[in-house]
Amino acid sequence: MERAQATIDIDAIAANVRRLRATVAGKAALAAVVKADGYGHGAVRSARAAQAGGADWIAVVAAKEAVDLRDAGITGPILIMGALTPDEISVALGAGADVVAWTPEFLEAVAATAPTGRPARVHVKLDTGMGRLGTRDPRVADALVRRAIEAPELQAVGLMTHFATADERGDAFMPEQLERFLAWCEPLKAAHPDLVRHAANSAATLREPAAHLDLVRCGIAIYGMDPFGEDPDAAGLRPALGLTSYVAAVKACAAGQSVGYGRRFVADQDTVIATVPIGYGDGWRRGLTGAADVLIAGRRFPQVGTVSMDNVTVDLGPDGAGVTVGDEVTLLGRDGDERILAEDLAAALGTINYEVTCGLLPRVPRVTSGGAAA
Ligand SMILES: Cc1ncc(COP(=O)(O)O)c(C=O)c1O
């Protein structure tokens, strides 16, 4: 037994990828986004599981992430979506990864770094409204594509953009961005049919078939979390990450006695308190104080008292509910008929599900469950 551990269900990741591929069936390929250690799930196991589910590409953000995947034996196209320093360019190309360009200076640096006889694979990024990476000027983007087509050290592979509001159903900005993107990329695609047009993240993939184009880049949904912050069940997605700990101590707490830093919980009746050894030092955020439940033996109990670095405390009620030291505690995931979703924790914290799983710290070991890829 671990004091706290995250169990990653790789069958769920594979199933989520299959579900997303069915959505884009016959038209677009799928890139599984495994940046930030697979949104906290482990990049290598997530990439393997995604490939088992039919992912055609893997996408990351940092050059080192691509190297780690290659070192673990991940084959196939890897797209590095993020900005790269000059040093990172050679690391990225050394890993045989695709890079994204949006300035002439960067593209020339890529050309100068490309290994002899192996043209660097380049995607050109138009900023259609995210305002972050990419050029806002379609003429600059055109010139980059032309240069990547003509230079022997370069291979023009993709044309991309990224949506700012895909997760806001019914908003008018994503269609505007898509229109801007299509106005730029359609003539290029007509002239160079092999170019891969890609724009959609998970939300756009689920929301807008017109955004699927040649490739979708799905992150959050492959982990079974809902990009709209809703119940993933409704979208046919299976949460892949379960977080468990155990009951380390059970003790009586008389009416009037307090629990935890700042005495933020004072019992108003005699009750029984379980101490569970997980805290903000594990990524179980202090902001969850008084705002989260746990599951023990299929029953839901409230956390009470301040979340500390290494422990949380749970109110078992006056009869202690038969809970004993060593019982498993589920903080995220399913136990019997009860579930705690990353979306629930995100709502309690005023954040998004992405941050809940990315925020689990290295002190929490990740283990794999399920599947041929285990
Ligand atoms: C450029 C780009 N494409 C795709 C994704 C995947 O997004 P999501 O996790 O919402 O599917 C991200 C993640 O933030 C991204 O930065």
Ligand as a Chemical Component Dictionary entry (heavy atoms), coordinates in Angstrom:
data_LIG
# 
_chem_comp.id                   LIG 
_chem_comp.type                 NON-POLYMER 
_chem_comp.pdbx_formal_charge   0 
_chem_comp.three_letter_code    LIG 
# 
loop_
_chem_comp_atom.comp_id 
_chem_comp_atom.atom_id 
_chem_comp_atom.alt_atom_id 
_chem_comp_atom.type_symbol 
_chem_comp_atom.charge 
_chem_comp_atom.model_Cartn_x 
_chem_comp_atom.model_Cartn_y 
_chem_comp_atom.model_Cartn_z 
_chem_comp_atom.pdbx_ordinal 
LIG C1 C1 C 0 -1.580 24.133 -29.387 1  
LIG C2 C2 C 0 -2.400 23.152 -28.634 2  
LIG N1 N1 N 0 -3.127 22.246 -29.290 3  
LIG C3 C3 C 0 -3.887 21.332 -28.650 4  
LIG C4 C4 C 0 -3.963 21.304 -27.275 5  
LIG C5 C5 C 0 -4.832 20.293 -26.598 6  
LIG O1 O1 O 0 -5.895 20.929 -25.938 7  
LIG P1 P1 P 0 -6.972 20.105 -25.102 8  
LIG O2 O2 O 0 -6.256 19.529 -23.951 9  
LIG O3 O3 O 0 -7.971 21.130 -24.706 10 
LIG O4 O4 O 0 -7.518 19.065 -26.019 11 
LIG C6 C6 C 0 -3.239 22.245 -26.549 12 
LIG C7 C7 C 0 -3.337 22.261 -25.083 13 
LIG O5 O5 O 0 -3.425 23.235 -24.430 14 
LIG C8 C8 C 0 -2.428 23.185 -27.238 15 
LIG O6 O6 O 0 -1.698 24.090 -26.572 16 
# 
loop_
_chem_comp_bond.comp_id 
_chem_comp_bond.atom_id_1 
_chem_comp_bond.atom_id_2 
_chem_comp_bond.value_order 
_chem_comp_bond.pdbx_ordinal 
LIG C1 C2 SING 1  
LIG C2 N1 SING 2  
LIG C2 C8 DOUB 3  
LIG N1 C3 DOUB 4  
LIG C3 C4 SING 5  
LIG C4 C5 SING 6  
LIG C4 C6 DOUB 7  
LIG C5 O1 SING 8  
LIG O1 P1 SING 9  
LIG P1 O2 DOUB 10 
LIG P1 O3 SING 11 
LIG P1 O4 SING 12 
LIG C6 C7 SING 13 
LIG C6 C8 SING 14 
LIG C7 O5 DOUB 15 
LIG C8 O6 SING 16 
# 
